[in-house]
Structures are given as structure tokens and as C-alpha cells.
Amino acid sequence: MHEREMKQLRELYESGVFQKPFYSDRLHGIEDFDSYESFTKIPFMYKQDIRRTKPFERTATPPEEAYGFFSSSGTTGKKTFYLYSKTDKKVHEEFVKTYFTPLGIGPSDIGGVFAPVDTGVMAHTMMWQFTTMGCGYVNCPEPSPRNIIESIQDVPVTLIATRPSVVCSIIGNPEYERIARESSVRMMLMGGGFLTNGRRHLIEKAWGAECYGMFGMSEVFGPMAGECRAQDGYHYLDKYLMVEIVDPVTHGPLGPGEYGVAVYTTLWNKGFPLLRYWTDDYIAVDTSTCRCGSDLPRLRYKGRLADSLNINGSYVFPSMLEECLFTNGYFGEYRAVQGDRIRVILEKTDGFEMSGELKQKIDELFMSDVVIEYVDREQLLYDGHGIRFTKEDR
């Protein structure tokens, strides 16, 4: 187990990928990568470690091999800059072809990139995805409902890449929904946030298009895993990416199918290598053969630990509440607040009435008698960056 990954890491070390102090200081005494047990002695790399350094302090890539520099949005702290090399671009293209080819995406398609201008990595990698498959694309950097509709009316867009919350913004406007269903859009590629089956069905009904989830992170190169037609987890190329799943408390390794924190190590000559990078993402890895026939492993994503509520030692994620609500007739905005009692705050919506059955399911999810409150939509607007679960100030 892990013999292949250790061999790849030894080769990377010998080639000088980890020569910078940012890495060599972590590898002191364990440069041989002789076993997975010795590998786990490498301390975790955290976001704050990256923030404290500049791009060329964590890369052996010479300037002439840089493909570009991109930054995080900086919504939760100082902007973080990443170097993407020409090699990274080639590896990214291989990832994209792996999960886009089975979906039938090709040169006859035109992609719509509806990513806000503050999401530099997300917007650029969405464009790269489409050009990799030979598609043309149109960029809509201010994806308001009106701008979305005007874009698909003026350009025969067949694919849309964005966040789930963005394409949901037209829902509730009958004219916009009619235009969306009658447009040439045939497929939605959702990233930048979790995609529950309940929201997927809502999007597919409103747009009359298939909806697939993508999974990624800026530190790798944006989207790095994607759903196939079975829509049963996110396939990724394990020859390039080692995913450890560890217990969030003990940091011990967990087995296939068990949920824990994802720790990533990149296995190619990456412009900005990741070496046991702690993500805060709560994930399980499924190594069984998929219904689509692929034997590539799949990621199953619940959310980020920072966005969850710890209820009696168990983690409850926004995706779990959304699935409960959206599969039981509620399709508005929501939030949960943890205090002396759990309060679930819902948007006031016409025609919705909380049933006893749904209330019971919400109580079971949070393992307590939950208080349900209703507020105007403006108090719950969610743009993809906000936190749906919070704790009351004491």
C-alpha cells in the first residue's frame, strides 16, 4: 500500500522539487520516503504556512517555466498567490479530459463562464477547461440574473460553468426560467461549493439541462475531480494526487469509505508542490468500481469542518440540512445557528408550510428539538462565500 506514491515522491525529491527550505525543513531526516509510516512523520502543511511565504519561496520552477500566477479571493484572510507552471497546465488538461470526455463535451460546444471577477483561479481554470476540450467560451464576470439571461440569449451557450448559487439566482422569475429552458444550454458544470441532489434536481428542472458537480481547490489548479454520468462521487487521477483521509482529532489515517479530513500530496513536478496539505475538507474516498465502469477512485464531499456544527460529537454540515430541506419541498435560503438551542432560519416563501414530517427530520438531523424561524430573503442572501451555519455569541 502506498508503494507507488512513495516511489514517485522519492523521484521528485531526487529531481530537486523539494529543495526550497519551505519543504526541506519539513523533510529533515525522512528524505528517503522509504515507507508510508515514515511519510506520515512529515508535519501537515496549512493555509497559514502558505500565506507566510511568497510564490518563489515554495517552488523550484524557474520564471521561464511559469504559466501564470493566480491568487485566492482573500475572503478569509490575506490573499494567497500560487504559481502555475507549464507542466501544471498539461496535467490539468489530462484531468479535464478524464472527467469531461465521458460527458460528451467537445468542439461543438460553447461554454459560459459565470464566475465573479473576484474568483481569479476559478474563472481562469473554467476557461482552460473549455479550451482543453476544443470549446469556445464566453465570460460573464458579473453573473447577475439579468446578465446570465442576456448572455445565453446573445450567444448559443451549451455548457455553463459556475457555482450552484449563481444559476439558482434566476429561479422564481418565470420569464427567466422560460428563457433558460428554451435556450441551447444542455449541461451545467457546478463548482465552488457543494452540490446536493436536491439542488441538482431544482437546477435541472429550472434550466432543462443536465447538472454535474466538479470539485477542486486553488492550491492544486481549480477543478481536479468531476462527476461522471452516474453522479456518484467525483473521479480524480490518483497517479497525480495522493489523498490521505485522517481523523480530525487524532490525525490518524482512516480507511476507504470512512469520512475524515482530506490531506493532499501532489505527485508530479508541480509549480507549487503540496506535501501533506491539510484542507479542512470533510471527505471519504471510494475505491470501488463506479457504475460508469471506471476504476478511478472517487471523492465524496460533505463540506468544510469550519462550516459545520459539532452536535454531541458528530459533525452536521450545511449540505446535510440542504438535502433534507430540498428533498421535502423547501427551496429557499436557510441558515442554522447553534446556541442554547439550534435555530434553523428559513426564507419566507409563498406556498411553503412546514410539515410535521419535515420538522421531525430536521430535529433528527440536529439531534434536538430545533426552533424554526422565518425571515425575509434579504437577511439570508448567500453569494457562495457566506457561512450557512454559525454559533451565537455568548
C-alpha positions in Angstrom: 0.0 0.0 0.0 1.3 3.5 -1.0 4.4 1.9 -2.6 3.8 3.6 -5.9 3.2 7.0 -4.3 6.4 6.7 -2.2 8.4 5.8 -5.3 7.1 8.9 -7.1 7.9 11.1 -4.2 11.5 9.7 -4.0 11.9 10.5 -7.7 10.6 14.1 -7.1 12.9 14.6 -4.2 15.9 13.4 -6.2 15.0 15.8 -9.0 15.2 18.8 -6.7 11.4 19.6 -6.4 11.7 19.9 -2.6 15.0 21.8 -2.5 13.5 25.0 -1.1 13.6 25.4 2.8 9.8 25.6 2.8 9.9 21.8 2.0 13.4 20.7 3.1 12.8 21.9 6.6 9.8 19.6 6.8 11.6 16.7 5.3 14.5 16.7 7.8 15.5 13.1 8.5 12.9 11.5 6.2 14.1 12.3 2.7 14.2 8.7 1.6 10.4 8.2 1.5 11.1 4.5 2.3 7.6 3.8 3.7 4.2 5.4 4.3 4.9 5.2 8.1 7.9 7.5 7.7 6.0 9.7 5.3 3.3 10.4 8.0 6.0 11.9 10.2 6.1 14.9 7.8 4.2 17.7 9.5 1.0 18.9 7.9 1.1 21.9 5.7 -1.6 24.5 6.5 -3.0 27.5 4.7 -1.3 29.9 7.1 2.1 28.3 6.1 1.4 29.3 2.5 0.3 32.8 3.5 3.5 33.4 5.3 5.6 32.8 2.1 5.9 34.2 -1.4 5.4 32.1 -4.6 9.1 31.7 -5.4 9.9 30.6 -1.8 7.9 27.5 -2.4 8.8 26.5 -5.9 11.9 25.2 -7.8 10.2 26.2 -11.1 12.3 28.9 -13.0 10.4 32.0 -14.1 10.6 31.0 -17.8 8.5 27.8 -16.9 5.7 29.8 -15.2 2.4 29.6 -17.0 0.8 32.2 -14.7 0.3 33.5 -11.1 -3.1 33.5 -9.5 -4.4 34.4 -6.1 -7.2 33.3 -3.8 -10.0 35.8 -3.2 -8.7 36.7 0.2 -12.2 36.5 1.8 -11.0 34.7 4.9 -7.6 36.3 5.2 -4.6 37.6 3.3 -4.6 36.8 -0.4 -2.5 33.8 -1.3 -0.6 33.7 -4.5 0.1 30.5 -6.4 2.5 29.7 -9.3 1.1 27.5 -12.1 3.8 26.0 -14.3 3.6 24.9 -18.0 3.8 21.3 -16.7 0.8 22.1 -14.4 -1.2 23.2 -17.4 -0.5 19.9 -19.2 -1.5 17.9 -16.1 -4.7 20.0 -15.7 -5.6 19.2 -19.3 -5.3 15.4 -18.5 -7.5 15.8 -15.5 -10.1 17.7 -17.5 -10.2 15.2 -20.4 -10.6 12.4 -17.9 -13.9 13.7 -16.5 -15.2 15.8 -19.4 -14.8 13.3 -22.3 -17.3 10.8 -20.9 -19.9 13.6 -20.6 -19.6 14.1 -24.4 -18.1 17.6 -24.2 -16.3 18.6 -27.4 -15.5 21.3 -30.0 -19.2 21.8 -31.0 -19.9 23.1 -27.5 -19.7 26.7 -26.3 -19.1 27.3 -22.7 -20.5 30.1 -20.5 -18.1 31.0 -17.6 -20.3 32.7 -15.0 -17.6 33.2 -12.3 -17.4 36.5 -10.4 -14.3 38.6 -11.1 -13.0 38.1 -7.5 -12.5 34.4 -8.2 -9.4 34.5 -10.3 -8.4 30.8 -10.1 -12.0 29.6 -10.6 -12.6 31.8 -13.7 -9.3 31.1 -15.4 -9.5 27.3 -14.9 -13.1 27.2 -16.2 -11.8 28.9 -19.4 -8.9 26.4 -19.5 -11.4 23.5 -19.2 -13.3 24.6 -22.2 -10.3 25.4 -24.4 -8.8 22.0 -23.4 -11.9 20.3 -24.9 -11.8 22.4 -28.0 -14.8 24.5 -27.0 -15.3 28.2 -27.4 -16.4 30.2 -24.4 -18.0 33.5 -23.3 -17.1 35.0 -20.0 -19.7 36.8 -17.8 -17.7 38.3 -14.9 -20.7 39.9 -13.3 -23.3 37.0 -13.3 -26.4 38.8 -12.2 -29.7 37.0 -13.2 -30.2 39.6 -16.0 -26.6 39.2 -17.3 -26.9 35.5 -17.3 -30.1 35.6 -19.3 -28.7 38.1 -21.8 -25.5 36.0 -22.3 -27.4 32.8 -23.2 -29.8 34.8 -25.4 -27.0 36.5 -27.4 -24.5 33.5 -27.5 -25.6 29.9 -28.2 -24.1 28.7 -25.0 -24.4 24.9 -24.5 -22.4 24.5 -21.3 -22.4 26.6 -18.1 -19.6 26.5 -15.5 -20.2 28.3 -12.2 -21.4 28.0 -8.6 -24.8 26.3 -7.8 -26.0 29.5 -6.2 -25.3 31.5 -9.4 -27.6 29.5 -11.7 -30.2 29.3 -8.9 -30.5 33.1 -8.9 -32.9 33.0 -11.9 -35.3 30.6 -10.1 -38.5 32.3 -9.1 -38.6 34.5 -12.2 -41.0 32.7 -14.6 -39.7 34.6 -17.6 -36.1 33.9 -16.9 -36.8 30.3 -16.3 -38.7 30.0 -19.6 -35.8 31.6 -21.5 -33.3 29.2 -19.7 -35.4 26.1 -20.6 -35.7 27.3 -24.2 -32.0 28.1 -24.6 -29.3 25.9 -26.1 -27.9 25.2 -22.6 -27.7 21.4 -22.3 -25.3 20.9 -19.3 -24.4 22.7 -16.1 -20.9 22.1 -14.5 -21.1 23.2 -10.9 -18.1 24.0 -8.7 -17.1 26.4 -6.0 -19.5 24.9 -3.4 -21.3 21.7 -2.6 -24.0 20.3 -4.9 -26.7 18.3 -3.2 -29.0 16.1 -5.2 -31.9 18.3 -4.0 -30.4 21.4 -5.5 -29.3 19.4 -8.6 -32.9 18.5 -9.3 -34.0 22.1 -8.8 -31.4 23.3 -11.3 -32.3 20.6 -13.8 -36.0 21.4 -13.6 -35.5 25.2 -13.9 -33.0 25.0 -16.8 -34.0 21.8 -18.6 -30.3 20.8 -18.6 -28.2 18.0 -17.0 -26.3 19.1 -13.9 -22.9 17.7 -12.8 -20.7 18.6 -9.9 -17.0 19.5 -10.1 -14.6 19.5 -7.2 -11.4 21.5 -6.8 -9.1 23.8 -4.9 -6.9 26.7 -5.8 -3.8 25.0 -4.3 -4.0 22.3 -7.0 -5.4 24.1 -10.0 -9.0 24.7 -9.6 -11.2 21.8 -10.6 -9.4 18.5 -10.1 -12.2 16.0 -9.9 -15.6 15.6 -11.5 -18.8 13.6 -11.7 -19.5 11.1 -14.4 -23.0 10.3 -15.7 -23.6 8.0 -12.7 -23.4 11.2 -10.5 -22.0 9.1 -7.7 -18.8 10.9 -6.5 -16.0 12.9 -8.0 -13.5 10.9 -10.1 -9.8 12.0 -9.8 -6.5 10.8 -11.2 -4.7 9.1 -8.3 -1.5 8.8 -10.3 -1.1 12.5 -9.8 -2.8 13.1 -6.5 -2.4 11.3 -3.2 -5.3 11.7 -0.9 -5.0 10.8 2.8 -8.1 10.8 4.9 -7.3 11.4 8.6 -9.3 11.6 11.8 -9.9 15.4 12.5 -9.0 14.8 16.2 -6.3 12.1 16.4 -4.9 12.8 12.9 -4.7 9.0 12.4 -5.3 7.5 9.0 -8.8 6.3 8.0 -9.7 3.6 5.6 -11.6 3.7 2.2 -15.2 4.9 2.7 -14.6 6.5 6.1 -15.1 10.3 6.4 -12.3 12.5 7.7 -10.2 15.5 6.7 -8.6 15.3 3.3 -4.8 15.8 3.2 -3.3 16.2 -0.3 0.1 15.5 -1.7 0.8 16.2 -5.4 2.8 13.5 -7.3 4.1 15.4 -10.3 6.7 18.1 -10.8 4.2 20.8 -9.8 5.0 24.5 -9.8 3.8 24.7 -6.2 4.0 21.2 -4.7 1.7 20.2 -1.9 3.2 18.0 0.8 0.6 16.7 3.3 -1.6 19.7 2.8 -4.5 19.9 5.4 -7.6 21.2 3.7 -10.3 21.2 6.3 -12.5 19.4 3.7 -14.5 16.5 5.2 -14.3 13.7 2.6 -14.4 10.0 2.0 -12.5 8.1 -0.8 -14.4 5.4 -2.6 -12.1 2.9 -4.3 -14.8 0.6 -5.7 -15.6 0.3 -9.4 -18.1 3.0 -10.4 -21.3 2.2 -12.2 -19.9 4.0 -15.2 -17.2 1.3 -15.4 -14.3 3.5 -14.3 -11.9 2.1 -11.6 -10.6 5.6 -10.8 -11.2 6.5 -7.1 -14.0 8.9 -6.2 -14.2 11.7 -3.6 -17.4 12.1 -1.6 -17.5 15.6 -0.2 -19.7 16.7 2.8 -18.2 20.2 3.4 -15.6 22.0 5.4 -15.2 21.4 9.1 -15.1 25.2 9.7 -18.6 25.4 8.3 -20.1 22.6 10.3 -21.7 22.4 13.7 -20.5 19.8 16.2 -23.6 18.2 17.7 -22.8 15.8 20.5 -19.5 14.8 18.9 -21.0 14.5 15.4 -20.5 16.9 12.5 -23.6 18.4 10.8 -22.8 20.2 7.5 -24.9 22.7 5.5 -25.1 20.2 2.7 -27.0 17.8 5.1 -29.6 20.4 6.0 -30.0 21.5 2.4 -30.6 17.9 1.2 -33.2 17.5 4.0 -35.0 20.7 3.0 -34.8 20.5 -0.8 -36.0 16.9 -0.9 -39.0 17.8 1.2 -40.4 20.8 -0.7 -38.5 23.8 0.6 -36.2 25.6 -1.9 -35.3 28.9 -0.3 -32.3 30.2 1.5 -31.5 28.9 5.0 -29.2 29.1 8.0 -28.6 27.2 11.2 -27.4 28.9 14.4 -26.1 27.0 17.4 -26.8 28.4 20.9 -28.7 27.1 23.9 -31.0 25.6 21.2 -30.4 25.1 17.5 -32.3 27.6 15.4 -33.0 26.9 11.7 -33.8 30.2 10.0 -35.6 29.9 6.7 -36.6 32.4 4.0 -40.3 33.3 3.9 -41.6 31.7 0.7 -45.1 31.6 -0.7 -46.8 28.2 -0.7 -44.5 26.5 1.8 -45.7 25.2 5.1 -43.5 23.2 7.4 -44.9 19.7 7.8 -44.6 17.7 10.9 -42.6 15.1 9.0 -40.0 17.6 7.8 -39.7 19.1 11.3 -39.1 15.7 12.7 -36.3 15.1 10.1 -34.7 18.4 11.0 -34.8 17.5 14.7 -33.3 14.1 14.0 -30.5 15.7 11.9 -29.5 18.1 14.7 -30.4 15.5 17.5 -32.5 18.1 19.3 -35.8 20.0 19.3 -35.0 22.7 16.7 -36.6 26.2 16.7 -37.8 27.1 13.2 -37.8 30.9 12.3 -38.7 32.7 9.1 -37.2 35.9 7.8 -37.1 38.0 4.6 -34.8 36.8 1.8 -32.5 39.8 2.1 -31.4 38.6 5.5 -30.3 35.2 4.2 -28.9 36.0 0.8 -26.0 33.7 0.0 -23.4 34.5 -2.6 -21.2 31.4 -2.4 -18.8 32.8 0.2 -21.0 33.1 3.2 -21.3 30.7 6.1 -24.7 29.0 6.4 -24.0 27.6 10.0 -23.0 29.9 12.8 -22.7 30.0 16.6 -24.3 32.5 18.8 -22.0 35.0 20.6 -22.0 34.3 24.3 
